[in-house]
Amino acid sequence: MANCNFVCEIGTEEIPAVYIPSAIEQVEKIVTEGLQAYRIAFAKCMVYATPRRIAILVYDMSDSQSEDYEELKGPSVKAAYDDRGNPTRALTGFLEGNKIKLQDTYIQKTSKGDYIYAKRKIEAQPVTTIIPVIVEKIINELNFPKRMRWNVKRVSFPRPINYICVLFNDAVVPHSIDGINFDNKVRGHYIQHNRLIPILRCEDYISTLERNGVIVDHNKRKAMIHEQLQNASRELGGVLVEDDELLATVTFLTERPYVVVCSFDEAFLSIPDIVLITEMKEHQKYFAIRDTKGNLLPKFLVISNNPPTEHIVKGNQRVIRARFTDARFFFEEDRKIPLAGRVDMLKSILFHKDLGSIYDKVERMQKIAKIICNELSLNTQTIRKIGRAVMLSKNDLTTALVFEFTSLQGQIGKIYALLDGEDEEVAQAIDFQYRPRFQGDMLPEDIVSIVVSLAEKIDNIFGSFSVGNIPKGSADPYALRRQAAAIVDMLVEQKIHLDLSNVSREVASQYKNGDTLVEPILEFINGRAKTFLYEKQFSFDEVNACLAVGCYDYYELFLRARSIHEFRKDKRFGDLLIAFKRMNNIVNAFVKKHPGYAFSFNPDVLVIDEEKYLYSFFHDKEKNIKEYIAENRYTELFLLLIEGKDIIDTYFEKVMVMDTNTAIRDNRLGMLHYILTLFTTLIDFSQIQE
């Protein structure tokens, strides 16, 4: 903590853990932006937090503001002086009002004429007058899900504020907020060292708290917890079930963390392990352990704010026994009805008031899945598995375990399907329909899961658009962008050629005003495809050139963008693209001036050899070009085009397309249009940047 000369700690009752990470970011922003706005120099600002305190440490903070000048705009020169050149009331009022002298003014030209200006020195204030303003801003403006008031105080916070410690250069900054005086005292660990402790020097703040049972640096606490969890798991002969979200939560539940090893009855292992792990995490914030073979051990780890004792162990074991007993009851009740026997129950679960029940959703998914199967020409056995998976896809929503743990939808369905003897691919698809659940989540890989997942996501997007739930700005409450991105990701990564335009037009009739939704939805998915292709390191013009041709086979578009990207490294191909763009620009410019113009071309009336050579090259290669495009053989296509580079270059050197003879001009335009037409379904050359 060398060079730390400012410390502020807001001591509170225990704040909910979920509130704290956002608060840390907000406080850091308020402090750094506040110091900069007030022209107070500093080296760095660190913000730490525990459940009972928010701490701000600033290093090398200046004693006062830096000097500055403000520019003042006065009246226009015409208004500032009368006909004799004497100052008018407008000028004298400007001088008096701002306490400046005439000799300090100057004339500055503006877009509205010449004006009187002056510079005035802004007095530097001591930092001790600024600090209270920033601290009050922190308390009053932090954005929390909920705030409260206590006693008769006007100030609000998520939990009552017990004290505010504010030190600058080791001295208390004098101030009071709603009767809470700034002081130099902080509270130690609320059980082990529950007393107010004076901080005599800013540099002693962290070490003083550590001696009194508080690790104020949440990053250090997090690392300590993870290390202790790993060590405890190894000592038990197992492997920790890693969970970054849970680790972040328990970090803000403790001030001095300890790992406590507990156990539960092995009989509970008959319950699916995902249920036990979720029960431990969601209800109790416990960590699970697996053995080296991946089986759940009858042990769990508790993060305690106090050293382990027999009382703590027994208390946590008693709680988890009750939780697991409930889970076993739910599991056994669920198993009385097979998954396939729950279909009709879906009719009583509302999906959306304008879209019907979950049963209605499954019916729509069946139709979407059939359309996709037809587009992909899947075999009968695979189609049957997909139909079965869709039928079972939502049935676990009727189970007690999913009612208790909504995060397990799909996963419970998979488990119950396997227990019922369903096909493994069918069971897997029930789980994978919801993926990706988060950034970096595993995507479906087998065709049954892929089709079911596509049907789920397409129905969600069409359904949401049909009832007006369309993402706007940063708002996307139904995660439609993530689902659209997953559609593109699945199709490209699994190398599946699927024309989403055909699929969308066929499924549209299931939704209100469905026909009018097709284009907006395709554009919405295109937006996600654009991001996906950018992430593959393709340049913006390569991506735009591919997306602009009205193709919605995203694996096909990926192949085109990749081919252009790779071949563009060859200078000959780069020059060739420029030549095609030149053709495109000439034709488009003419069409713009002559809307509705009908191109015509007769090779027999070509005039000079260079245009005859150009025509012959593309005419002779036309069959190959169409074949290569149809079969996605872009490497061969581009190598073929490179062969014609010299012919194209010579054509533009020797031939004037816009000839004064309109018949020759029109025939030459017709030939360029013919050549470009060969590639209209491939890329839009006008998008390529030279």
C-alpha positions, -999 to 999 in steps of 0.1 A, spaced: 0 0 0 30 23 -5 19 58 -16 -17 52 -6 -28 85 9 -66 83 7 -88 57 23 -126 56 24 -146 27 39 -184 27 40 -193 2 68 -227 -14 66 -249 -43 77 -245 -73 54 -253 -64 18 -266 -92 -5 -238 -108 -24 -254 -103 -58 -254 -65 -53 -217 -62 -48 -198 -68 -81 -218 -41 -99 -213 -18 -69 -175 -22 -72 -175 -12 -109 -198 18 -102 -178 31 -73 -145 29 -93 -161 48 -121 -176 75 -98 -143 80 -80 -120 81 -111 -143 102 -132 -150 125 -102 -113 131 -95 -106 137 -132 -136 161 -135 -123 180 -104 -88 181 -118 -73 161 -90 -42 142 -100 -38 106 -87 -19 75 -97 -45 48 -93 -77 39 -76 -86 5 -61 -121 -5 -49 -126 -35 -27 -157 -50 -10 -169 -75 16 -205 -82 26 -201 -54 53 -179 -27 37 -171 -9 5 -135 4 5 -118 29 -18 -81 34 -18 -64 61 -39 -26 63 -44 -6 96 -48 -37 118 -47 -29 155 -51 -35 179 -22 -55 202 -44 -70 208 -78 -47 218 -106 -51 254 -118 -72 259 -149 -87 287 -169 -122 290 -183 -130 308 -216 -159 333 -213 -178 345 -243 -191 381 -242 -211 402 -265 -204 407 -302 -179 434 -311 -207 454 -327 -227 453 -295 -197 459 -273 -188 493 -286 -208 524 -296 -202 545 -327 -174 564 -309 -156 532 -298 -167 534 -262 -177 503 -242 -214 498 -242 -235 486 -212 -233 451 -228 -195 450 -225 -193 467 -190 -220 443 -177 -199 413 -191 -168 426 -173 -185 434 -140 -205 402 -139 -174 380 -144 -150 403 -124 -125 408 -152 -108 438 -167 -110 452 -202 -73 446 -209 -80 408 -202 -104 406 -231 -97 397 -268 -116 395 -300 -122 361 -316 -137 353 -350 -167 329 -350 -191 317 -376 -215 344 -365 -190 372 -365 -164 388 -342 -171 384 -304 -155 396 -272 -138 367 -252 -119 365 -220 -100 339 -199 -106 337 -162 -84 317 -138 -103 291 -118 -90 290 -83 -77 256 -71 -97 241 -42 -81 218 -16 -89 182 -21 -105 180 13 -134 201 0 -139 177 -30 -137 144 -12 -171 148 7 -188 156 -26 -175 123 -42 -184 102 -11 -219 116 -11 -222 108 -48 -212 72 -41 -238 68 -14 -266 86 -32 -261 75 -68 -250 39 -67 -276 18 -86 -288 -11 -65 -318 -34 -72 -333 -22 -38 -325 5 -12 -338 10 23 -340 37 50 -334 31 87 -343 49 118 -351 85 109 -324 90 84 -331 105 50 -301 87 33 -308 53 18 -286 23 10 -292 -15 5 -284 -20 42 -279 5 71 -246 24 71 -230 21 105 -199 43 99 -179 61 73 -141 62 76 -125 88 54 -87 96 57 -66 118 35 -29 120 42 -36 101 75 -60 127 88 -98 125 90 -116 146 64 -142 165 84 -177 160 71 -210 144 81 -237 127 60 -272 127 77 -256 125 111 -230 100 103 -197 117 110 -165 108 90 -140 91 113 -108 70 112 -124 39 126 -134 6 109 -150 -26 122 -131 -58 124 -146 -93 116 -182 -91 130 -178 -122 151 -141 -128 156 -131 -91 161 -163 -72 165 -149 -38 175 -141 -5 160 -104 -2 152 -86 31 144 -67 35 112 -37 57 120 -21 57 86 -36 51 52 -9 27 43 -18 5 73 -55 0 63 -53 -34 46 -29 -49 71 -49 -36 101 -80 -52 88 -62 -85 81 -50 -86 117 -86 -82 127 -100 -110 106 -110 -92 74 -95 -98 40 -109 -67 23 -94 -74 -11 -121 -95 -28 -97 -108 -54 -74 -122 -27 -104 -138 -9 -115 -154 -42 -81 -169 -48 -79 -181 -12 -113 -198 -15 -104 -215 -47 -71 -227 -34 -87 -241 -2 -114 -258 -22 -88 -275 -45 -67 -286 -15 -97 -300 4 -109 -319 -27 -75 -335 -33 -73 -345 4 -107 -363 0 -93 -381 -31 -116 -362 -54 -119 -334 -79 -138 -302 -73 -169 -295 -94 -158 -261 -106 -184 -233 -107 -172 -198 -114 -206 -183 -106 -208 -200 -72 -172 -190 -65 -180 -154 -72 -211 -155 -49 -193 -170 -19 -165 -145 -23 -190 -118 -13 -206 -139 15 -174 -139 36 -148 -115 51 -123 -142 61 -132 -175 43 -127 -210 57 -135 -243 39 -155 -268 60 -157 -304 49 -191 -321 53 -207 -353 42 -242 -367 34 -258 -402 34 -246 -423 4 -282 -434 -1 -289 -400 -17 -266 -408 -46 -295 -427 -61 -309 -392 -71 -294 -379 -104 -262 -361 -95 -271 -330 -114 -301 -326 -90 -278 -329 -59 -253 -305 -73 -280 -279 -82 -296 -283 -48 -262 -277 -31 -255 -247 -53 -288 -229 -55 -301 -234 -21 -271 -237 1 -241 -223 -18 -221 -256 -13 -195 -271 -36 -197 -307 -48 -169 -331 -53 -165 -360 -78 -141 -389 -77 -115 -394 -103 -140 -414 -124 -165 -386 -125 -189 -401 -99 -203 -377 -72 -187 -383 -38 -210 -381 -6 -190 -351 5 -195 -314 0 -176 -282 9 -190 -252 27 -174 -217 27 -177 -204 62 -170 -170 76 -156 -186 108 -131 -214 115 -145 -249 112 -162 -264 142 -182 -296 149 -213 -274 153 -209 -258 118 -204 -293 103 -234 -308 119 -256 -278 111 -248 -279 74 -252 -317 72 -286 -314 89 -297 -288 64 -286 -307 33 -302 -339 46 -336 -321 46 -329 -306 12 -319 -340 -3 -349 -357 13 -372 -333 -5 -353 -338 -38 -357 -376 -34 -394 -372 -29 -397 -351 -60 -377 -376 -80 -397 -406 -69 -430 -388 -75 -418 -378 -110 -408 -414 -119 -444 -426 -113 -453 -412 -147 -430 -418 -177 -419 -388 -197 -440 -399 -228 -471 -400 -205 -469 -362 -198 -477 -349 -232 -513 -339 -224 -502 -321 -193 -485 -295 -215 -520 -282 -226 -524 -267 -191 -491 -247 -192 -494 -213 -209 -465 -204 -232 -478 -170 -242 -513 -156 -242 -511 -150 -280 -492 -182 -288 -511 -207 -267 -498 -234 -245 -466 -253 -243 -484 -281 -262 -491 -257 -290 -455 -247 -291 -445 -284 -294 -470 -288 -323 -453 -258 -341 -419 -273 -334 -430 -305 -350 -439 -287 -382 -407 -268 -383 -387 -299 -377 -404 -317 -406 -397 -288 -429 -360 -288 -419 -358 -326 -423 -372 -323 -459 -347 -295 -467 -319 -317 -455 -332 -349 -471 -328 -369 -439 -334 -406 -437 -366 -421 -423 -350 -434 -391 -335 -400 -383 -368 -382 -390 -385 -406 -366 -360 -399 -338 -364 -361 -344 -402 -364 -342 -399 -384 -309 -374 -359 -294 -397 -329 -302 -427 -347 -287 -408 -353 -255 -388 -320 -256 -410 -300 -231 -425 -328 -210 -400 -323 -181 -417 -289 -175 -445 -308 -158 -421 -325 -134 -417 -315 -97 -379 -313 -100 -380 -288 -129 -407 -269 -110 -382 -267 -81 -351 -261 -102 -361 -243 -134 -324 -242 -145 -325 -280 -150 -351 -280 -178 -339 -302 -206 -313 -318 -183 -340 -335 -163 -359 -345 -195 -327 -362 -208 -322 -381 -175 -359 -393 -174 -358 -402 -211 -328 -424 -206 -344 -440 -175 -375 -447 -196 -354 -465 -222 -356 -438 -249 -330 -437 -277 -298 -419 -265 -299 -394 -294 -335 -386 -285 -326 -381 -249 -296 -359 -258 -318 -337 -280 -341 -329 -251 -312 -314 -233 -294 -298 -262 -325 -280 -275 -317 -251 -251 -280 -248 -258 -261 -226 -258 -273 -215 -224 -244 -191 -220 -213 -178 -239 -190 -206 -247 -216 -234 -240 -213 -266 -260 -235 -266 -292 -254 -297 -304 -233 -319 -326 -255 -348 -338 -282 -342 -364 -311 -351 -341 -301 -325 -315 -293 -299 -342 -327 -301 -358 -346 -301 -325 -325 -271 -314 -332 -253 -347 -369 -259 -344 -369 -246 -308 -350 -214 -317 -369 -207 -349 -402 -210 -331 -390 -187 -303 -378 -160 -328 -410 -162 -350 -432 -164 -320 -416 -134 -303 -416 -113 -335 -453 -121 -341 -464 -107 -307 -441 -77 -309 -413 -88 -286 -385 -76 -309 -351 -68 -295 -345 -30 -295 -312 -14 -286 -295 -33 -258 -328 -48 -246 -333 -84 -255 -352 -100 -226 -359 -133 -245 -323 -137 -257 -333 -138 -293 -299 -125 -305 -282 -153 -287 -306 -178 -303 -301 -164 -338 -263 -165 -333 -266 -201 -322 -285 -210 -354 -257 -195 -375 -231 -211 -353 -246 -246 -355 -251 -246 -393 -215 -233 -400 -196 -254 -374 -215 -286 -383 -211 -278 -421 -249 -280 -428 -263 -265 -460 -298 -252 -450 -316 -224 -468 -332 -205 -439 -352 -184 -464 -370 -215 -476 -376 -227 -441 -388 -194 -429 -413 -190 -457 -427 -224 -451 -431 -220 -413 -445 -185 -415 -481 -195 -418 -481 -208 -382 -478 -172 -368 -499 -141 -369 -489 -120 -400 -462 -146 -405 -456 -137 -442 -447 -101 -432 -422 -114 -406 -400 -134 -429 -379 -105 -442 -373 -88 -409 -364 -121 -393 -340 -130 -420 -324 -96 -417 -322 -101 -379 -304 -134 -383 -282 -119 -410 -271 -94 -383 -259 -122 -361 -243 -139 -391 -223 -107 -398 -209 -107 -363 -201 -144 -366 -182 -139 -398 -163 -109 -384 -152 -131 -355 -137 -155 -381 -114 -126 -390 -131 -119 -424 -130 -82 -434 -162 -61 -434 -163 -58 -472 -158 -96 -477 -187 -102 -454 -209 -76 -469 -202 -88 -504 -214 -123 -494 -244 -113 -474 -258 -88 -500 -268 -114 -526 -299 -127 -508 -284 -161 -498 -295 -175 -464 -274 -207 -464 -249 -196 -438 -225 -224 -443 -224 -216 -479 -218 -179 -471 -190 -189 -447 -173 -209 -475 -176 -179 -499 -162 -154 -474 -134 -178 -465 -125 -183 -502 -125 -146 -510 -104 -139 -478 -78 -165 -488 -76 -158 -525 -75 -120 -519 -40 -125 -506 -30 -133 -542 -25 -99 -559 -38 -112 -592 -71 -121 -575 -73 -87 -558 -68 -70 -591 -95 -93 -606 -120 -82 -579 -113 -46 -587 -119 -53 -624 -153 -70 -616 -162 -40 -593 -154 -17 -623 -178 -37 -645 -204 -35 -618 -200 2 -613 -203 9 -650 -235 -11 -653 -250 3 -621 -243 39 -630 -260 34 -663 -290 18 -648 -293 46 -623 -295 71 -651 -318 49 -672 -343 32 -648 -360 1 -663 -334 -2 -691 -335 -37 -706 -300 -51 -714 -295 -69 -747 -264 -85 -761 -254 -99 -795 -219 -114 -797 -221 -112 -835 -219 -74 -834 -188 -71 -812 -164 -47 -829 -128 -51 -817 -107 -81 -808 -103 -73 -771 -141 -75 -764 -144 -106 -785 -116 -123 -764 -134 -112 -732 -167 -127 -744 -151 -159 -756 -134 -164 -723 -165 -162 -702 -187 -180 -728 -163 -209 -730 -161 -211 -692 -198 -205 -685 -206 -241 -679 -177 -246 -655 -185 -213 -637 -221 -224 -630 -210 -259 -620 -183 -246 -596 -208 -222 -580 -235 -248 -577 -211 -273 -561 -193 -248 -538 -160 -254 -556 -147 -219 -550 -110 -227 -551 -114 -240 -587 -137 -211 -596 -113 -184 -585 -83 -202 -601 -103 -203 -633 -111 -165 -631 -74 -157 -625 -67 -172 -659 -88 -145 -674 -71 -116 -655 -50 -104 -684 -79 -106 -709 -100 -84 -685 -72 -59 -680 -65 -56 -717 -103 -51 -723 -104 -21 -701 -72 -7 -715 -84 -9 -751 -122 -7 -750 -143 24 -743 -176 9 -730 -195 41 -732 -189 46 -769 -206 75 -787 -223 50 -809 -253 40 -788 -256 6 -805 -220 -3 -797 -224 11 -762 -255 -8 -755 -240 -41 -768 -209 -36 -746 -231 -29 -716 -251 -60 -724 -219 -81 -725 -208 -68 -691 -243 -74 -677 -241 -110 -691 -207 -116 -674 -219 -102 -640 -251 -122 -642 -230 -154 -640 -220 -143 -605 -252 -126 -592 -259 -154 -567 -222 -156 -556 -212 -121 -543 -219 -85 -547 -188 -70 -563 -199 -35 -555 -193 -42 -518 -156 -50 -523 -132 -22 -513 -102 -15 -535 
